[in-house]
Amino acid sequence: MENFDEYLRQGEPNKAEKAKVWKTAIGLQKVDGLKPSEYLIETAKQNIEGNISIDEVKNRIDSYYQQHPNKTDENRTEEADKVSARIAEMLGEQTFTFSPAEYVTIHRRLFKGIYEFAGKIRDYNITKKEWVLNGETVLYASADSLRATLEYDFEQERKFNYKGLSEQQIIEHMAHFISNLWQIHIFGEGNTRTTAIFLIKYLRKLGYKNVNNDMFANHSWYFRNALVRANYEDLSRGIYRTEKFLTLFLSNLLLKGDFSLKNRDMHILADTVNDTVKKQIDTVNDTVFSLIKQDNKITAKEISERLKISLSTVRRKIKDLKDNGKIERIGSDKTGLWKIIE
């Protein structure tokens, strides 16, 4: 995100506002472990400078991938680039309607041409393994009741009266509403990014126009994990659903609080067996490291298949190993190799 900090330091209102929007748009890709390309970064800077419009940004990104098709885009860079540009466009618009139709439209606009089901309510049930749940899944709404559940939650929120509530009570209510909305998970993929954009625009409608943009730019993964923890419980193990982590996030977002936001604090085993969790994480790191030592040309996808863990998890572990100075990548992701740093 340091790519855009220069515009915030310069203090030119128009450029600073655009930079904040782009930081949010790009930061939100982290909820699915995605990272936009350098081409997107440079194109975004031209938009911030005022040299090109957001429509031209989108056209350039589309043209770029037409000229450079990549059918085996393991990193989903094309998705990250296109969705980032579309988020920037939507956050730059002064329009919003509080309705299920608006929520569905946001998803369609974000993922049109990327997902076949863009803007379509899923007709199948889903599960998703979560790191924060130690591999368990949230129980999402049944495909048979999605539309009715969505409409019910919107109707309840429409009836809710914020008058007389303290700032803390408003934040706690918002955490409850947005966690329930996310739990429905009406789309096959892209629910968290859709929910985040809807939340930002809804908060603006409620008068929160100067939110802390750095929250979604720097803590989007925390936001997702907080939504997960707000919708998971296992009473047999003494694990209860909690909105406290989402409340901390929203407090920093709306009140510019400085609560510490650490993903490891949300792990379901964090309170009782922190050492065990650390050992489990270290074991995965060690296993990834061992595979790389055995084959310095191994890819992240191959590691994912060997260890039977998600590709996004492998990428996080590789990043940890890089940050800790244990490995270094020589050459490109496709044809390069790993260098072990003793």
C-alpha positions in Angstrom: 0.0 0.0 0.0 3.0 2.3 0.2 2.4 2.8 -3.5 -0.3 5.4 -2.7 1.0 6.9 0.6 2.7 9.6 -1.4 -0.6 11.0 -2.4 -1.9 11.0 1.2 1.2 12.9 2.3 0.9 15.5 -0.4 -2.5 16.5 1.0 -4.2 17.3 -2.3 -7.8 16.5 -1.4 -8.9 15.0 -4.8 -5.8 12.8 -5.1 -5.8 11.8 -1.5 -9.5 10.7 -1.7 -8.8 8.6 -4.8 -5.7 7.1 -3.1 -7.8 6.0 -0.2 -10.4 4.4 -2.5 -7.7 2.5 -4.3 -6.0 1.3 -1.1 -9.4 -0.1 0.0 -10.1 -1.7 -3.3 -6.7 -3.4 -3.5 -6.7 -4.3 0.2 -10.0 -6.1 0.0 -8.5 -8.7 -2.4 -6.6 -10.1 0.6 -9.8 -11.7 1.9 -9.3 -14.3 -0.8 -5.5 -14.3 -0.8 -5.3 -12.3 -4.0 -2.8 -9.7 -5.1 -3.2 -7.2 -8.0 -0.5 -6.8 -10.6 2.0 -4.0 -11.0 0.2 -3.0 -14.1 -2.9 -2.3 -12.1 -0.9 -0.3 -9.6 0.6 1.9 -12.3 -2.8 2.3 -14.0 -4.4 3.3 -10.7 -1.8 5.9 -10.1 -2.6 7.5 -13.5 -6.2 7.7 -12.3 -5.2 9.3 -9.0 -3.1 11.8 -11.0 -6.2 12.7 -13.0 -4.7 11.6 -16.3 -7.3 8.9 -17.0 -10.9 8.2 -15.8 -12.0 5.1 -13.9 -13.7 3.9 -17.1 -10.4 4.1 -18.9 -8.8 2.2 -16.1 -11.3 -0.6 -16.6 -10.9 -0.5 -20.4 -7.1 -0.7 -20.1 -7.3 -3.7 -17.7 -9.7 -5.5 -20.0 -7.5 -4.8 -23.0 -4.4 -5.9 -21.1 -5.8 -9.3 -20.4 -7.2 -9.7 -23.9 -3.7 -9.2 -25.1 -2.1 -11.3 -22.3 -4.5 -14.2 -21.7 -3.5 -16.5 -19.0 -5.5 -19.7 -18.8 -3.5 -21.0 -15.8 -3.6 -17.9 -13.6 -3.0 -19.7 -10.3 -2.7 -16.4 -8.4 -6.0 -15.1 -9.9 -4.3 -11.8 -10.7 -6.8 -11.0 -13.5 -9.6 -11.3 -11.0 -7.8 -9.1 -8.5 -7.1 -6.4 -11.1 -10.6 -6.3 -12.5 -12.4 -6.4 -9.1 -10.1 -3.8 -7.7 -11.0 -1.4 -10.5 -14.7 -2.1 -10.1 -14.5 -1.5 -6.4 -12.7 1.8 -7.0 -15.5 2.7 -9.4 -18.3 1.9 -7.0 -16.7 3.6 -4.0 -16.4 6.7 -6.2 -20.1 6.8 -6.8 -22.6 8.7 -4.7 -25.4 6.2 -5.1 -27.0 3.6 -2.8 -30.3 1.9 -2.1 -30.7 -0.2 1.0 -32.2 -3.3 -0.5 -31.5 -6.9 -1.3 -31.4 -5.9 -5.0 -28.6 -3.5 -4.3 -26.6 -6.2 -2.5 -27.1 -8.6 -5.5 -26.2 -5.8 -7.9 -22.9 -5.1 -6.2 -21.9 -8.8 -6.6 -22.9 -8.7 -10.3 -20.9 -5.6 -11.0 -17.9 -6.9 -9.1 -17.7 -10.3 -10.7 -19.4 -10.0 -14.1 -17.3 -11.9 -16.7 -15.2 -13.5 -13.8 -17.8 -15.8 -12.2 -20.5 -17.4 -14.3 -22.8 -16.9 -11.3 -22.1 -13.2 -10.9 -25.2 -11.6 -9.4 -27.0 -15.0 -9.0 -28.2 -16.5 -5.7 -26.7 -19.9 -5.3 -28.9 -23.0 -5.7 -26.6 -25.4 -3.8 -25.2 -25.7 -0.3 -21.6 -24.8 0.6 -19.0 -25.4 3.2 -15.6 -23.7 3.6 -12.7 -24.7 5.7 -11.4 -21.9 7.8 -8.0 -21.4 9.4 -9.5 -19.5 12.2 -11.8 -22.4 13.0 -8.9 -25.0 12.8 -10.3 -26.4 9.5 -14.0 -26.3 10.5 -16.7 -24.5 8.5 -19.4 -22.0 9.4 -22.9 -23.4 8.8 -24.2 -21.2 6.0 -27.8 -20.7 5.1 -29.5 -23.4 3.1 -29.9 -22.9 -0.6 -33.7 -23.4 -0.2 -34.1 -20.4 2.1 -31.6 -17.9 0.8 -33.9 -15.3 -0.7 -36.4 -15.4 2.2 -33.6 -15.1 4.8 -32.0 -12.2 2.9 -35.3 -10.3 2.7 -36.0 -11.0 6.4 -32.7 -9.5 7.5 -33.1 -6.4 5.4 -36.7 -5.9 6.7 -35.5 -6.2 10.3 -32.8 -3.6 9.7 -35.2 -1.3 8.0 -37.4 -1.4 11.1 -34.5 -0.8 13.5 -34.4 2.6 15.2 -30.9 4.0 16.0 -32.4 7.0 17.9 -31.0 7.3 21.4 -28.2 4.7 21.0 -24.7 5.4 22.1 -21.9 5.1 19.6 -20.9 1.8 21.1 -24.5 0.5 20.9 -24.6 1.6 17.2 -21.4 -0.3 16.5 -22.6 -3.4 18.3 -25.8 -3.4 16.4 -24.0 -2.9 13.1 -21.7 -5.8 13.9 -24.8 -8.0 14.5 -26.5 -6.9 11.2 -23.5 -7.3 9.0 -22.4 -10.7 10.5 -26.0 -12.0 9.9 -25.9 -10.7 6.3 -22.6 -12.3 5.6 -23.6 -15.7 7.2 -26.4 -16.1 4.6 -23.6 -16.4 2.0 -26.0 -16.1 -0.9 -23.3 -16.3 -3.6 -21.0 -19.2 -4.5 -17.9 -16.9 -4.1 -17.2 -13.3 -3.5 -19.5 -12.9 -0.5 -17.0 -11.0 1.8 -15.9 -8.5 -0.8 -19.6 -7.9 -1.7 -20.5 -7.5 2.0 -17.6 -5.1 2.6 -18.6 -2.8 -0.3 -22.3 -2.9 0.8 -21.2 -2.1 4.4 -19.1 0.9 3.3 -21.9 2.4 1.2 -24.5 1.7 3.9 -22.4 3.5 6.5 -22.1 6.5 4.2 -25.9 6.5 4.0 -26.0 6.6 7.8 -23.7 9.6 7.8 -20.4 7.9 8.4 -18.6 9.6 5.5 -15.1 9.8 7.0 -14.4 6.2 8.0 -10.9 5.0 8.5 -10.1 3.7 5.0 -6.9 2.0 6.3 -9.1 -0.6 8.0 -10.2 -2.4 4.8 -6.8 -1.6 3.2 -4.7 -3.2 5.9 -7.1 -5.5 7.8 -9.4 -7.1 5.3 -8.3 -10.6 6.3 -9.1 -9.7 10.0 -12.5 -8.5 8.8 -13.2 -11.8 7.2 -12.0 -13.9 10.2 -14.1 -11.7 12.5 -17.2 -12.5 10.4 -16.3 -16.2 10.7 -16.0 -16.1 14.5 -19.3 -14.2 14.7 -21.0 -17.1 13.1 -19.4 -20.2 14.6 -20.1 -22.1 17.8 -19.4 -25.6 19.2 -20.9 -25.8 22.6 -19.5 -29.3 23.2 -16.1 -27.7 23.2 -17.0 -24.5 24.9 -16.7 -22.4 21.8 -19.3 -19.7 21.4 -20.1 -17.3 18.6 -18.8 -13.9 19.3 -19.1 -10.5 17.6 -16.4 -8.9 19.8 -13.8 -9.1 17.1 -16.0 -7.5 14.5 -17.0 -4.8 17.1 -13.3 -4.0 17.5 -12.8 -3.7 13.8 -15.9 -1.4 13.4 -14.7 0.7 16.4 -11.4 1.3 14.7 -13.2 1.9 11.4 -15.8 4.4 12.6 -14.3 5.9 15.7 -10.7 5.7 14.6 -9.9 3.6 17.6 -6.6 1.9 18.1 -7.6 -1.6 19.2 -5.0 -4.2 18.4 -6.3 -6.4 15.6 -4.4 -9.7 15.4 -5.8 -12.7 13.5 -4.2 -15.2 15.9 -6.3 -13.8 18.7 -9.4 -15.0 16.9 -8.3 -18.7 16.5 -10.8 -20.9 18.2 -8.0 -22.5 20.3 -6.3 -19.2 21.1 -7.8 -18.8 24.6 -6.9 -22.3 25.9 -4.2 -23.8 23.8 -2.2 -21.0 22.3 1.0 -23.1 22.4 -0.8 -25.9 20.5 -1.9 -23.5 17.8 1.5 -22.1 17.5 2.9 -25.7 17.1 0.4 -26.5 14.5 1.2 -23.4 12.5 5.0 -24.0 12.9 4.5 -27.6 11.8 2.9 -26.4 8.5 5.6 -23.9 8.0 8.2 -26.6 8.6 6.5 -29.0 6.3 6.3 -26.4 3.5 9.9 -25.6 4.1 10.9 -29.3 4.0 9.2 -29.7 0.6 10.9 -26.7 -0.8 14.3 -28.0 0.5 13.5 -31.3 -1.2 12.6 -29.7 -4.6 13.6 -26.2 -5.2 11.4 -26.0 -8.3 8.2 -27.0 -6.5 5.2 -24.7 -7.0 2.7 -23.4 -4.5 0.0 -25.5 -6.2 2.0 -28.7 -5.9 2.6 -28.0 -2.2 -1.1 -27.4 -1.7 -1.9 -30.8 -3.4 0.8 -32.6 -1.4 -0.2 -31.3 2.0 -3.9 -31.1 1.2 -4.2 -27.5 2.4 -5.6 -24.5 0.5 -3.5 -22.6 -2.0 -4.0 -19.4 0.0 -2.7 -21.1 3.1 0.4 -22.2 1.2 1.0 -18.7 0.0 0.8 -17.3 3.5 3.3 -19.9 4.8 5.7 -19.1 1.9 5.4 -15.4 2.8 6.2 -16.2 6.4 9.3 -18.2 5.3 10.4 -15.3 3.1 9.8 -12.7 5.8 11.8 -14.8 8.2 14.7 -15.0 5.8 14.5 -18.7 5.2 13.9 -18.8 1.5 14.2 -16.5 -1.5 12.6 -16.7 -4.9 15.0 -16.6 -7.9 13.3 -15.9 -11.2 9.6 -15.9 -12.1 6.8 -17.8 -10.3 6.5 -20.2 -13.3 10.1 -20.9 -14.3 12.1 -19.8 -11.3 13.4 -21.7 -8.3 13.7 -21.5 -4.5 17.0 -20.5 -2.8 17.4 -21.8 0.7 19.0 -19.2 2.9 21.1 -21.0 5.6 
